Amino acid sequence: MNMLEHDLARSRMSELQAEAEAATRARRLYVARRAVRRAERAARRAARANAAVF
């Protein structure tokens, strides 16, 4: 019985670790996309400012 409990606990721990890794990847992707959107807006603002000068 102890071996079965050990296997079950190890399986659960690996599931939790996989979930944590997926959450970390999702968070990094969200942050990266937000940074890209911010950079695109900044580039558009700079282009408009440049066009307004000329």
mmCIF entry with sequence, helices, sheets and N, C-alpha, C, O atoms, coordinates in Angstrom:
data_MODEL
# 
_entry.id   MODEL 
# 
_entity.id                         1 
_entity.type                       polymer 
_entity.pdbx_number_of_molecules   1 
# 
_entity_poly.entity_id                      1 
_entity_poly.type                           'polypeptide(L)' 
_entity_poly.nstd_linkage                   no 
_entity_poly.nstd_monomer                   no 
_entity_poly.pdbx_seq_one_letter_code       MNMLEHDLARSRMSELQAEAEAATRARRLYVARRAVRRAERAARRAARANAAVF 
_entity_poly.pdbx_seq_one_letter_code_can   MNMLEHDLARSRMSELQAEAEAATRARRLYVARRAVRRAERAARRAARANAAVF 
_entity_poly.pdbx_strand_id                 A 
# 
loop_
_entity_poly_seq.entity_id 
_entity_poly_seq.num 
_entity_poly_seq.mon_id 
_entity_poly_seq.hetero 
1 1  MET n 
1 2  ASN n 
1 3  MET n 
1 4  LEU n 
1 5  GLU n 
1 6  HIS n 
1 7  ASP n 
1 8  LEU n 
1 9  ALA n 
1 10 ARG n 
1 11 SER n 
1 12 ARG n 
1 13 MET n 
1 14 SER n 
1 15 GLU n 
1 16 LEU n 
1 17 GLN n 
1 18 ALA n 
1 19 GLU n 
1 20 ALA n 
1 21 GLU n 
1 22 ALA n 
1 23 ALA n 
1 24 THR n 
1 25 ARG n 
1 26 ALA n 
1 27 ARG n 
1 28 ARG n 
1 29 LEU n 
1 30 TYR n 
1 31 VAL n 
1 32 ALA n 
1 33 ARG n 
1 34 ARG n 
1 35 ALA n 
1 36 VAL n 
1 37 ARG n 
1 38 ARG n 
1 39 ALA n 
1 40 GLU n 
1 41 ARG n 
1 42 ALA n 
1 43 ALA n 
1 44 ARG n 
1 45 ARG n 
1 46 ALA n 
1 47 ALA n 
1 48 ARG n 
1 49 ALA n 
1 50 ASN n 
1 51 ALA n 
1 52 ALA n 
1 53 VAL n 
1 54 PHE n 
# 
_struct_asym.id          A 
_struct_asym.entity_id   1 
# 
_struct_conf.conf_type_id            HELX_P 
_struct_conf.id                      HELX_P1 
_struct_conf.pdbx_PDB_helix_id       AA1 
_struct_conf.beg_label_comp_id       ASN 
_struct_conf.beg_label_asym_id       A 
_struct_conf.beg_label_seq_id        2 
_struct_conf.pdbx_beg_PDB_ins_code   ? 
_struct_conf.end_label_comp_id       VAL 
_struct_conf.end_label_asym_id       A 
_struct_conf.end_label_seq_id        53 
_struct_conf.pdbx_end_PDB_ins_code   ? 
_struct_conf.beg_auth_comp_id        ASN 
_struct_conf.beg_auth_asym_id        A 
_struct_conf.beg_auth_seq_id         2 
_struct_conf.end_auth_comp_id        VAL 
_struct_conf.end_auth_asym_id        A 
_struct_conf.end_auth_seq_id         53 
_struct_conf.pdbx_PDB_helix_class    1 
_struct_conf.details                 ? 
_struct_conf.pdbx_PDB_helix_length   52 
# 
_struct_conf_type.id          HELX_P 
_struct_conf_type.criteria    ? 
_struct_conf_type.reference   ? 
# 
loop_
_atom_site.group_PDB 
_atom_site.id 
_atom_site.type_symbol 
_atom_site.label_atom_id 
_atom_site.label_alt_id 
_atom_site.label_comp_id 
_atom_site.label_asym_id 
_atom_site.label_entity_id 
_atom_site.label_seq_id 
_atom_site.pdbx_PDB_ins_code 
_atom_site.Cartn_x 
_atom_site.Cartn_y 
_atom_site.Cartn_z 
_atom_site.occupancy 
_atom_site.B_iso_or_equiv 
_atom_site.pdbx_formal_charge 
_atom_site.auth_seq_id 
_atom_site.auth_comp_id 
_atom_site.auth_asym_id 
_atom_site.auth_atom_id 
_atom_site.pdbx_PDB_model_num 
ATOM 1   N N  . MET A 1 1  ? 0.830 -1.201 0.000   1.00 0.00 ? 1  MET A N  1 
ATOM 2   C CA . MET A 1 1  ? 0.000 0.000  0.000   1.00 0.00 ? 1  MET A CA 1 
ATOM 3   C C  . MET A 1 1  ? 0.870 1.259  0.000   1.00 0.00 ? 1  MET A C  1 
ATOM 4   O O  . MET A 1 1  ? 0.542 2.246  -0.660  1.00 0.00 ? 1  MET A O  1 
ATOM 5   N N  . ASN A 1 2  ? 1.970 1.220  0.737   1.00 0.00 ? 2  ASN A N  1 
ATOM 6   C CA . ASN A 1 2  ? 2.842 2.390  0.819   1.00 0.00 ? 2  ASN A CA 1 
ATOM 7   C C  . ASN A 1 2  ? 3.426 2.735  -0.547  1.00 0.00 ? 2  ASN A C  1 
ATOM 8   O O  . ASN A 1 2  ? 3.550 3.911  -0.887  1.00 0.00 ? 2  ASN A O  1 
ATOM 9   N N  . MET A 1 3  ? 3.788 1.717  -1.337  1.00 0.00 ? 3  MET A N  1 
ATOM 10  C CA . MET A 1 3  ? 4.351 1.960  -2.668  1.00 0.00 ? 3  MET A CA 1 
ATOM 11  C C  . MET A 1 3  ? 3.309 2.609  -3.569  1.00 0.00 ? 3  MET A C  1 
ATOM 12  O O  . MET A 1 3  ? 3.638 3.499  -4.354  1.00 0.00 ? 3  MET A O  1 
ATOM 13  N N  . LEU A 1 4  ? 2.059 2.174  -3.464  1.00 0.00 ? 4  LEU A N  1 
ATOM 14  C CA . LEU A 1 4  ? 0.980 2.746  -4.262  1.00 0.00 ? 4  LEU A CA 1 
ATOM 15  C C  . LEU A 1 4  ? 0.763 4.212  -3.901  1.00 0.00 ? 4  LEU A C  1 
ATOM 16  O O  . LEU A 1 4  ? 0.594 5.054  -4.783  1.00 0.00 ? 4  LEU A O  1 
ATOM 17  N N  . GLU A 1 5  ? 0.767 4.515  -2.612  1.00 0.00 ? 5  GLU A N  1 
ATOM 18  C CA . GLU A 1 5  ? 0.616 5.899  -2.166  1.00 0.00 ? 5  GLU A CA 1 
ATOM 19  C C  . GLU A 1 5  ? 1.771 6.763  -2.659  1.00 0.00 ? 5  GLU A C  1 
ATOM 20  O O  . GLU A 1 5  ? 1.578 7.910  -3.061  1.00 0.00 ? 5  GLU A O  1 
ATOM 21  N N  . HIS A 1 6  ? 2.972 6.194  -2.623  1.00 0.00 ? 6  HIS A N  1 
ATOM 22  C CA . HIS A 1 6  ? 4.147 6.927  -3.083  1.00 0.00 ? 6  HIS A CA 1 
ATOM 23  C C  . HIS A 1 6  ? 4.025 7.243  -4.577  1.00 0.00 ? 6  HIS A C  1 
ATOM 24  O O  . HIS A 1 6  ? 4.288 8.369  -4.999  1.00 0.00 ? 6  HIS A O  1 
ATOM 25  N N  . ASP A 1 7  ? 3.631 6.259  -5.366  1.00 0.00 ? 7  ASP A N  1 
ATOM 26  C CA . ASP A 1 7  ? 3.458 6.474  -6.806  1.00 0.00 ? 7  ASP A CA 1 
ATOM 27  C C  . ASP A 1 7  ? 2.377 7.515  -7.082  1.00 0.00 ? 7  ASP A C  1 
ATOM 28  O O  . ASP A 1 7  ? 2.527 8.356  -7.968  1.00 0.00 ? 7  ASP A O  1 
ATOM 29  N N  . LEU A 1 8  ? 1.291 7.453  -6.319  1.00 0.00 ? 8  LEU A N  1 
ATOM 30  C CA . LEU A 1 8  ? 0.200 8.400  -6.492  1.00 0.00 ? 8  LEU A CA 1 
ATOM 31  C C  . LEU A 1 8  ? 0.667 9.823  -6.160  1.00 0.00 ? 8  LEU A C  1 
ATOM 32  O O  . LEU A 1 8  ? 0.356 10.770 -6.882  1.00 0.00 ? 8  LEU A O  1 
ATOM 33  N N  . ALA A 1 9  ? 1.412 9.960  -5.069  1.00 0.00 ? 9  ALA A N  1 
ATOM 34  C CA . ALA A 1 9  ? 1.914 11.273 -4.670  1.00 0.00 ? 9  ALA A CA 1 
ATOM 35  C C  . ALA A 1 9  ? 2.893 11.813 -5.713  1.00 0.00 ? 9  ALA A C  1 
ATOM 36  O O  . ALA A 1 9  ? 2.862 12.998 -6.045  1.00 0.00 ? 9  ALA A O  1 
ATOM 37  N N  . ARG A 1 10 ? 3.755 10.944 -6.224  1.00 0.00 ? 10 ARG A N  1 
ATOM 38  C CA . ARG A 1 10 ? 4.721 11.384 -7.233  1.00 0.00 ? 10 ARG A CA 1 
ATOM 39  C C  . ARG A 1 10 ? 4.001 11.799 -8.515  1.00 0.00 ? 10 ARG A C  1 
ATOM 40  O O  . ARG A 1 10 ? 4.376 12.785 -9.151  1.00 0.00 ? 10 ARG A O  1 
ATOM 41  N N  . SER A 1 11 ? 2.974 11.051 -8.889  1.00 0.00 ? 11 SER A N  1 
ATOM 42  C CA . SER A 1 11 ? 2.193 11.386 -10.076 1.00 0.00 ? 11 SER A CA 1 
ATOM 43  C C  . SER A 1 11 ? 1.507 12.740 -9.906  1.00 0.00 ? 11 SER A C  1 
ATOM 44  O O  . SER A 1 11 ? 1.490 13.563 -10.822 1.00 0.00 ? 11 SER A O  1 
ATOM 45  N N  . ARG A 1 12 ? 0.947 12.954 -8.729  1.00 0.00 ? 12 ARG A N  1 
ATOM 46  C CA . ARG A 1 12 ? 0.260 14.227 -8.450  1.00 0.00 ? 12 ARG A CA 1 
ATOM 47  C C  . ARG A 1 12 ? 1.246 15.392 -8.470  1.00 0.00 ? 12 ARG A C  1 
ATOM 48  O O  . ARG A 1 12 ? 0.940 16.469 -8.982  1.00 0.00 ? 12 ARG A O  1 
ATOM 49  N N  . MET A 1 13 ? 2.426 15.165 -7.908  1.00 0.00 ? 13 MET A N  1 
ATOM 50  C CA . MET A 1 13 ? 3.435 16.221 -7.907  1.00 0.00 ? 13 MET A CA 1 
ATOM 51  C C  . MET A 1 13 ? 3.858 16.573 -9.329  1.00 0.00 ? 13 MET A C  1 
ATOM 52  O O  . MET A 1 13 ? 4.046 17.748 -9.643  1.00 0.00 ? 13 MET A O  1 
ATOM 53  N N  . SER A 1 14 ? 4.009 15.577 -10.184 1.00 0.00 ? 14 SER A N  1 
ATOM 54  C CA . SER A 1 14 ? 4.405 15.871 -11.564 1.00 0.00 ? 14 SER A CA 1 
ATOM 55  C C  . SER A 1 14 ? 3.275 16.596 -12.302 1.00 0.00 ? 14 SER A C  1 
ATOM 56  O O  . SER A 1 14 ? 3.541 17.448 -13.151 1.00 0.00 ? 14 SER A O  1 
ATOM 57  N N  . GLU A 1 15 ? 2.016 16.267 -11.988 1.00 0.00 ? 15 GLU A N  1 
ATOM 58  C CA . GLU A 1 15 ? 0.882 16.992 -12.576 1.00 0.00 ? 15 GLU A CA 1 
ATOM 59  C C  . GLU A 1 15 ? 0.897 18.458 -12.145 1.00 0.00 ? 15 GLU A C  1 
ATOM 60  O O  . GLU A 1 15 ? 0.707 19.355 -12.966 1.00 0.00 ? 15 GLU A O  1 
ATOM 61  N N  . LEU A 1 16 ? 1.124 18.691 -10.860 1.00 0.00 ? 16 LEU A N  1 
ATOM 62  C CA . LEU A 1 16 ? 1.157 20.061 -10.350 1.00 0.00 ? 16 LEU A CA 1 
ATOM 63  C C  . LEU A 1 16 ? 2.317 20.843 -10.960 1.00 0.00 ? 16 LEU A C  1 
ATOM 64  O O  . LEU A 1 16 ? 2.184 22.026 -11.270 1.00 0.00 ? 16 LEU A O  1 
ATOM 65  N N  . GLN A 1 17 ? 3.458 20.167 -11.129 1.00 0.00 ? 17 GLN A N  1 
ATOM 66  C CA . GLN A 1 17 ? 4.612 20.839 -11.727 1.00 0.00 ? 17 GLN A CA 1 
ATOM 67  C C  . GLN A 1 17 ? 4.319 21.199 -13.183 1.00 0.00 ? 17 GLN A C  1 
ATOM 68  O O  . GLN A 1 17 ? 4.689 22.281 -13.641 1.00 0.00 ? 17 GLN A O  1 
ATOM 69  N N  . ALA A 1 18 ? 3.659 20.300 -13.910 1.00 0.00 ? 18 ALA A N  1 
ATOM 70  C CA . ALA A 1 18 ? 3.314 20.574 -15.304 1.00 0.00 ? 18 ALA A CA 1 
ATOM 71  C C  . ALA A 1 18 ? 2.337 21.746 -15.386 1.00 0.00 ? 18 ALA A C  1 
ATOM 72  O O  . ALA A 1 18 ? 2.455 22.596 -16.269 1.00 0.00 ? 18 ALA A O  1 
ATOM 73  N N  . GLU A 1 19 ? 1.378 21.790 -14.469 1.00 0.00 ? 19 GLU A N  1 
ATOM 74  C CA . GLU A 1 19 ? 0.428 22.911 -14.448 1.00 0.00 ? 19 GLU A CA 1 
ATOM 75  C C  . GLU A 1 19 ? 1.145 24.227 -14.153 1.00 0.00 ? 19 GLU A C  1 
ATOM 76  O O  . GLU A 1 19 ? 0.845 25.253 -14.764 1.00 0.00 ? 19 GLU A O  1 
ATOM 77  N N  . ALA A 1 20 ? 2.090 24.195 -13.218 1.00 0.00 ? 20 ALA A N  1 
ATOM 78  C CA . ALA A 1 20 ? 2.836 25.406 -12.868 1.00 0.00 ? 20 ALA A CA 1 
ATOM 79  C C  . ALA A 1 20 ? 3.669 25.874 -14.063 1.00 0.00 ? 20 ALA A C  1 
ATOM 80  O O  . ALA A 1 20 ? 3.750 27.072 -14.335 1.00 0.00 ? 20 ALA A O  1 
ATOM 81  N N  . GLU A 1 21 ? 4.284 24.936 -14.769 1.00 0.00 ? 21 GLU A N  1 
ATOM 82  C CA . GLU A 1 21 ? 5.083 25.303 -15.935 1.00 0.00 ? 21 GLU A CA 1 
ATOM 83  C C  . GLU A 1 21 ? 4.199 25.893 -17.032 1.00 0.00 ? 21 GLU A C  1 
ATOM 84  O O  . GLU A 1 21 ? 4.589 26.857 -17.691 1.00 0.00 ? 21 GLU A O  1 
ATOM 85  N N  . ALA A 1 22 ? 3.012 25.320 -17.230 1.00 0.00 ? 22 ALA A N  1 
ATOM 86  C CA . ALA A 1 22 ? 2.086 25.846 -18.239 1.00 0.00 ? 22 ALA A CA 1 
ATOM 87  C C  . ALA A 1 22 ? 1.636 27.255 -17.865 1.00 0.00 ? 22 ALA A C  1 
ATOM 88  O O  . ALA A 1 22 ? 1.530 28.128 -18.726 1.00 0.00 ? 22 ALA A O  1 
ATOM 89  N N  . ALA A 1 23 ? 1.373 27.471 -16.587 1.00 0.00 ? 23 ALA A N  1 
ATOM 90  C CA . ALA A 1 23 ? 0.962 28.806 -16.136 1.00 0.00 ? 23 ALA A CA 1 
ATOM 91  C C  . ALA A 1 23 ? 2.095 29.816 -16.342 1.00 0.00 ? 23 ALA A C  1 
ATOM 92  O O  . ALA A 1 23 ? 1.850 30.960 -16.727 1.00 0.00 ? 23 ALA A O  1 
ATOM 93  N N  . THR A 1 24 ? 3.322 29.393 -16.085 1.00 0.00 ? 24 THR A N  1 
ATOM 94  C CA . THR A 1 24 ? 4.474 30.278 -16.284 1.00 0.00 ? 24 THR A CA 1 
ATOM 95  C C  . THR A 1 24 ? 4.628 30.634 -17.754 1.00 0.00 ? 24 THR A C  1 
ATOM 96  O O  . THR A 1 24 ? 4.881 31.789 -18.099 1.00 0.00 ? 24 THR A O  1 
ATOM 97  N N  . ARG A 1 25 ? 4.471 29.626 -18.628 1.00 0.00 ? 25 ARG A N  1 
ATOM 98  C CA . ARG A 1 25 ? 4.577 29.892 -20.066 1.00 0.00 ? 25 ARG A CA 1 
ATOM 99  C C  . ARG A 1 25 ? 3.473 30.837 -20.525 1.00 0.00 ? 25 ARG A C  1 
ATOM 100 O O  . ARG A 1 25 ? 3.720 31.746 -21.318 1.00 0.00 ? 25 ARG A O  1 
ATOM 101 N N  . ALA A 1 26 ? 2.257 30.624 -20.029 1.00 0.00 ? 26 ALA A N  1 
ATOM 102 C CA . ALA A 1 26 ? 1.135 31.483 -20.410 1.00 0.00 ? 26 ALA A CA 1 
ATOM 103 C C  . ALA A 1 26 ? 1.379 32.918 -19.947 1.00 0.00 ? 26 ALA A C  1 
ATOM 104 O O  . ALA A 1 26 ? 1.088 33.867 -20.676 1.00 0.00 ? 26 ALA A O  1 
ATOM 105 N N  . ARG A 1 27 ? 1.903 33.075 -18.758 1.00 0.00 ? 27 ARG A N  1 
ATOM 106 C CA . ARG A 1 27 ? 2.187 34.419 -18.233 1.00 0.00 ? 27 ARG A CA 1 
ATOM 107 C C  . ARG A 1 27 ? 3.261 35.112 -19.071 1.00 0.00 ? 27 ARG A C  1 
ATOM 108 O O  . ARG A 1 27 ? 3.127 36.287 -19.414 1.00 0.00 ? 27 ARG A O  1 
ATOM 109 N N  . ARG A 1 28 ? 4.327 34.378 -19.396 1.00 0.00 ? 28 ARG A N  1 
ATOM 110 C CA . ARG A 1 28 ? 5.392 34.967 -20.223 1.00 0.00 ? 28 ARG A CA 1 
ATOM 111 C C  . ARG A 1 28 ? 4.872 35.379 -21.588 1.00 0.00 ? 28 ARG A C  1 
ATOM 112 O O  . ARG A 1 28 ? 5.245 36.428 -22.113 1.00 0.00 ? 28 ARG A O  1 
ATOM 113 N N  . LEU A 1 29 ? 4.000 34.541 -22.165 1.00 0.00 ? 29 LEU A N  1 
ATOM 114 C CA . LEU A 1 29 ? 3.423 34.856 -23.472 1.00 0.00 ? 29 LEU A CA 1 
ATOM 115 C C  . LEU A 1 29 ? 2.562 36.112 -23.381 1.00 0.00 ? 29 LEU A C  1 
ATOM 116 O O  . LEU A 1 29 ? 2.622 36.973 -24.258 1.00 0.00 ? 29 LEU A O  1 
ATOM 117 N N  . TYR A 1 30 ? 1.763 36.218 -22.324 1.00 0.00 ? 30 TYR A N  1 
ATOM 118 C CA . TYR A 1 30 ? 0.923 37.395 -22.118 1.00 0.00 ? 30 TYR A CA 1 
ATOM 119 C C  . TYR A 1 30 ? 1.783 38.650 -21.996 1.00 0.00 ? 30 TYR A C  1 
ATOM 120 O O  . TYR A 1 30 ? 1.484 39.669 -22.618 1.00 0.00 ? 30 TYR A O  1 
ATOM 121 N N  . VAL A 1 31 ? 2.839 38.582 -21.207 1.00 0.00 ? 31 VAL A N  1 
ATOM 122 C CA . VAL A 1 31 ? 3.718 39.736 -21.005 1.00 0.00 ? 31 VAL A CA 1 
ATOM 123 C C  . VAL A 1 31 ? 4.403 40.112 -22.313 1.00 0.00 ? 31 VAL A C  1 
ATOM 124 O O  . VAL A 1 31 ? 4.533 41.294 -22.630 1.00 0.00 ? 31 VAL A O  1 
ATOM 125 N N  . ALA A 1 32 ? 4.840 39.115 -23.072 1.00 0.00 ? 32 ALA A N  1 
ATOM 126 C CA . ALA A 1 32 ? 5.516 39.391 -24.346 1.00 0.00 ? 32 ALA A CA 1 
ATOM 127 C C  . ALA A 1 32 ? 4.555 40.048 -25.338 1.00 0.00 ? 32 ALA A C  1 
ATOM 128 O O  . ALA A 1 32 ? 4.924 41.001 -26.024 1.00 0.00 ? 32 ALA A O  1 
ATOM 129 N N  . ARG A 1 33 ? 3.332 39.542 -25.412 1.00 0.00 ? 33 ARG A N  1 
ATOM 130 C CA . ARG A 1 33 ? 2.355 40.143 -26.332 1.00 0.00 ? 33 ARG A CA 1 
ATOM 131 C C  . ARG A 1 33 ? 2.031 41.569 -25.934 1.00 0.00 ? 33 ARG A C  1 
ATOM 132 O O  . ARG A 1 33 ? 1.881 42.439 -26.791 1.00 0.00 ? 33 ARG A O  1 
ATOM 133 N N  . ARG A 1 34 ? 1.922 41.811 -24.641 1.00 0.00 ? 34 ARG A N  1 
ATOM 134 C CA . ARG A 1 34 ? 1.637 43.164 -24.161 1.00 0.00 ? 34 ARG A CA 1 
ATOM 135 C C  . ARG A 1 34 ? 2.788 44.106 -24.518 1.00 0.00 ? 34 ARG A C  1 
ATOM 136 O O  . ARG A 1 34 ? 2.554 45.253 -24.898 1.00 0.00 ? 34 ARG A O  1 
ATOM 137 N N  . ALA A 1 35 ? 4.016 43.634 -24.399 1.00 0.00 ? 35 ALA A N  1 
ATOM 138 C CA . ALA A 1 35 ? 5.176 44.454 -24.754 1.00 0.00 ? 35 ALA A CA 1 
ATOM 139 C C  . ALA A 1 35 ? 5.179 44.760 -26.249 1.00 0.00 ? 35 ALA A C  1 
ATOM 140 O O  . ALA A 1 35 ? 5.522 45.869 -26.659 1.00 0.00 ? 35 ALA A O  1 
ATOM 141 N N  . VAL A 1 36 ? 4.798 43.780 -27.059 1.00 0.00 ? 36 VAL A N  1 
ATOM 142 C CA . VAL A 1 36 ? 4.739 44.004 -28.513 1.00 0.00 ? 36 VAL A CA 1 
ATOM 143 C C  . VAL A 1 36 ? 3.690 45.054 -28.841 1.00 0.00 ? 36 VAL A C  1 
ATOM 144 O O  . VAL A 1 36 ? 3.940 45.953 -29.644 1.00 0.00 ? 36 VAL A O  1 
ATOM 145 N N  . ARG A 1 37 ? 2.516 44.947 -28.224 1.00 0.00 ? 37 ARG A N  1 
ATOM 146 C CA . ARG A 1 37 ? 1.468 45.947 -28.477 1.00 0.00 ? 37 ARG A CA 1 
ATOM 147 C C  . ARG A 1 37 ? 1.933 47.338 -28.057 1.00 0.00 ? 37 ARG A C  1 
ATOM 148 O O  . ARG A 1 37 ? 1.688 48.315 -28.764 1.00 0.00 ? 37 ARG A O  1 
ATOM 149 N N  . ARG A 1 38 ? 2.597 47.431 -26.918 1.00 0.00 ? 38 ARG A N  1 
ATOM 150 C CA . ARG A 1 38 ? 3.097 48.722 -26.440 1.00 0.00 ? 38 ARG A CA 1 
ATOM 151 C C  . ARG A 1 38 ? 4.116 49.297 -27.421 1.00 0.00 ? 38 ARG A C  1 
ATOM 152 O O  . ARG A 1 38 ? 4.094 50.494 -27.710 1.00 0.00 ? 38 ARG A O  1 
ATOM 153 N N  . ALA A 1 39 ? 5.005 48.453 -27.931 1.00 0.00 ? 39 ALA A N  1 
ATOM 154 C CA . ALA A 1 39 ? 6.016 48.917 -28.894 1.00 0.00 ? 39 ALA A CA 1 
ATOM 155 C C  . ALA A 1 39 ? 5.362 49.361 -30.201 1.00 0.00 ? 39 ALA A C  1 
ATOM 156 O O  . ALA A 1 39 ? 5.787 50.345 -30.807 1.00 0.00 ? 39 ALA A O  1 
ATOM 157 N N  . GLU A 1 40 ? 4.332 48.638 -30.633 1.00 0.00 ? 40 GLU A N  1 
ATOM 158 C CA . GLU A 1 40 ? 3.635 49.030 -31.866 1.00 0.00 ? 40 GLU A CA 1 
ATOM 159 C C  . GLU A 1 40 ? 2.953 50.387 -31.696 1.00 0.00 ? 40 GLU A C  1 
ATOM 160 O O  . GLU A 1 40 ? 3.002 51.230 -32.593 1.00 0.00 ? 40 GLU A O  1 
ATOM 161 N N  . ARG A 1 41 ? 2.323 50.592 -30.548 1.00 0.00 ? 41 ARG A N  1 
ATOM 162 C CA . ARG A 1 41 ? 1.683 51.888 -30.304 1.00 0.00 ? 41 ARG A CA 1 
ATOM 163 C C  . ARG A 1 41 ? 2.720 53.005 -30.276 1.00 0.00 ? 41 ARG A C  1 
ATOM 164 O O  . ARG A 1 41 ? 2.481 54.084 -30.819 1.00 0.00 ? 41 ARG A O  1 
ATOM 165 N N  . ALA A 1 42 ? 3.864 52.759 -29.652 1.00 0.00 ? 42 ALA A N  1 
ATOM 166 C CA . ALA A 1 42 ? 4.918 53.766 -29.587 1.00 0.00 ? 42 ALA A CA 1 
ATOM 167 C C  . ALA A 1 42 ? 5.435 54.088 -30.990 1.00 0.00 ? 42 ALA A C  1 
ATOM 168 O O  . ALA A 1 42 ? 5.710 55.247 -31.299 1.00 0.00 ? 42 ALA A O  1 
ATOM 169 N N  . ALA A 1 43 ? 5.568 53.074 -31.832 1.00 0.00 ? 43 ALA A N  1 
ATOM 170 C CA . ALA A 1 43 ? 6.052 53.305 -33.201 1.00 0.00 ? 43 ALA A CA 1 
ATOM 171 C C  . ALA A 1 43 ? 5.034 54.126 -33.988 1.00 0.00 ? 43 ALA A C  1 
ATOM 172 O O  . ALA A 1 43 ? 5.407 55.024 -34.744 1.00 0.00 ? 43 ALA A O  1 
ATOM 173 N N  . ARG A 1 44 ? 3.749 53.819 -33.812 1.00 0.00 ? 44 ARG A N  1 
ATOM 174 C CA . ARG A 1 44 ? 2.721 54.603 -34.509 1.00 0.00 ? 44 ARG A CA 1 
ATOM 175 C C  . ARG A 1 44 ? 2.707 56.044 -34.026 1.00 0.00 ? 44 ARG A C  1 
ATOM 176 O O  . ARG A 1 44 ? 2.565 56.969 -34.825 1.00 0.00 ? 44 ARG A O  1 
ATOM 177 N N  . ARG A 1 45 ? 2.855 56.235 -32.718 1.00 0.00 ? 45 ARG A N  1 
ATOM 178 C CA . ARG A 1 45 ? 2.910 57.601 -32.165 1.00 0.00 ? 45 ARG A CA 1 
ATOM 179 C C  . ARG A 1 45 ? 4.100 58.362 -32.739 1.00 0.00 ? 45 ARG A C  1 
ATOM 180 O O  . ARG A 1 45 ? 3.979 59.531 -33.107 1.00 0.00 ? 45 ARG A O  1 
ATOM 181 N N  . ALA A 1 46 ? 5.244 57.699 -32.812 1.00 0.00 ? 46 ALA A N  1 
ATOM 182 C CA . ALA A 1 46 ? 6.445 58.349 -33.341 1.00 0.00 ? 46 ALA A CA 1 
ATOM 183 C C  . ALA A 1 46 ? 6.248 58.696 -34.819 1.00 0.00 ? 46 ALA A C  1 
ATOM 184 O O  . ALA A 1 46 ? 6.673 59.759 -35.269 1.00 0.00 ? 46 ALA A O  1 
ATOM 185 N N  . ALA A 1 47 ? 5.605 57.804 -35.571 1.00 0.00 ? 47 ALA A N  1 
ATOM 186 C CA . ALA A 1 47 ? 5.371 58.079 -36.985 1.00 0.00 ? 47 ALA A CA 1 
ATOM 187 C C  . ALA A 1 47 ? 4.430 59.266 -37.158 1.00 0.00 ? 47 ALA A C  1 
ATOM 188 O O  . ALA A 1 47 ? 4.642 60.108 -38.031 1.00 0.00 ? 47 ALA A O  1 
ATOM 189 N N  . ARG A 1 48 ? 3.395 59.332 -36.328 1.00 0.00 ? 48 ARG A N  1 
ATOM 190 C CA . ARG A 1 48 ? 2.470 60.474 -36.405 1.00 0.00 ? 48 ARG A CA 1 
ATOM 191 C C  . ARG A 1 48 ? 3.181 61.770 -36.030 1.00 0.00 ? 48 ARG A C  1 
ATOM 192 O O  . ARG A 1 48 ? 2.982 62.796 -36.680 1.00 0.00 ? 48 ARG A O  1 
ATOM 193 N N  . ALA A 1 49 ? 4.000 61.731 -34.996 1.00 0.00 ? 49 ALA A N  1 
ATOM 194 C CA . ALA A 1 49 ? 4.722 62.927 -34.569 1.00 0.00 ? 49 ALA A CA 1 
ATOM 195 C C  . ALA A 1 49 ? 5.684 63.376 -35.671 1.00 0.00 ? 49 ALA A C  1 
ATOM 196 O O  . ALA A 1 49 ? 5.835 64.568 -35.935 1.00 0.00 ? 49 ALA A O  1 
ATOM 197 N N  . ASN A 1 50 ? 6.326 62.403 -36.301 1.00 0.00 ? 50 ASN A N  1 
ATOM 198 C CA . ASN A 1 50 ? 7.257 62.728 -37.382 1.00 0.00 ? 50 ASN A CA 1 
ATOM 199 C C  . ASN A 1 50 ? 6.509 63.333 -38.570 1.00 0.00 ? 50 ASN A C  1 
ATOM 200 O O  . ASN A 1 50 ? 6.990 64.286 -39.184 1.00 0.00 ? 50 ASN A O  1 
ATOM 201 N N  . ALA A 1 51 ? 5.348 62.791 -38.894 1.00 0.00 ? 51 ALA A N  1 
ATOM 202 C CA . ALA A 1 51 ? 4.556 63.310 -40.009 1.00 0.00 ? 51 ALA A CA 1 
ATOM 203 C C  . ALA A 1 51 ? 4.045 64.715 -39.708 1.00 0.00 ? 51 ALA A C  1 
ATOM 204 O O  . ALA A 1 51 ? 3.919 65.544 -40.609 1.00 0.00 ? 51 ALA A O  1 
ATOM 205 N N  . ALA A 1 52 ? 3.754 64.975 -38.442 1.00 0.00 ? 52 ALA A N  1 
ATOM 206 C CA . ALA A 1 52 ? 3.247 66.288 -38.064 1.00 0.00 ? 52 ALA A CA 1 
ATOM 207 C C  . ALA A 1 52 ? 4.326 67.359 -38.181 1.00 0.00 ? 52 ALA A C  1 
ATOM 208 O O  . ALA A 1 52 ? 4.015 68.531 -38.394 1.00 0.00 ? 52 ALA A O  1 
ATOM 209 N N  . VAL A 1 53 ? 5.574 66.971 -38.045 1.00 0.00 ? 53 VAL A N  1 
ATOM 210 C CA . VAL A 1 53 ? 6.675 67.930 -38.131 1.00 0.00 ? 53 VAL A CA 1 
ATOM 211 C C  . VAL A 1 53 ? 6.846 68.387 -39.571 1.00 0.00 ? 53 VAL A C  1 
ATOM 212 O O  . VAL A 1 53 ? 7.149 69.554 -39.821 1.00 0.00 ? 53 VAL A O  1 
ATOM 213 N N  . PHE A 1 54 ? 6.654 67.476 -40.520 1.00 0.00 ? 54 PHE A N  1 
ATOM 214 C CA . PHE A 1 54 ? 6.866 67.815 -41.940 1.00 0.00 ? 54 PHE A CA 1 
ATOM 215 C C  . PHE A 1 54 ? 5.638 68.259 -42.643 1.00 0.00 ? 54 PHE A C  1 
ATOM 216 O O  . PHE A 1 54 ? 5.686 68.570 -43.833 1.00 0.00 ? 54 PHE A O  1 
# 
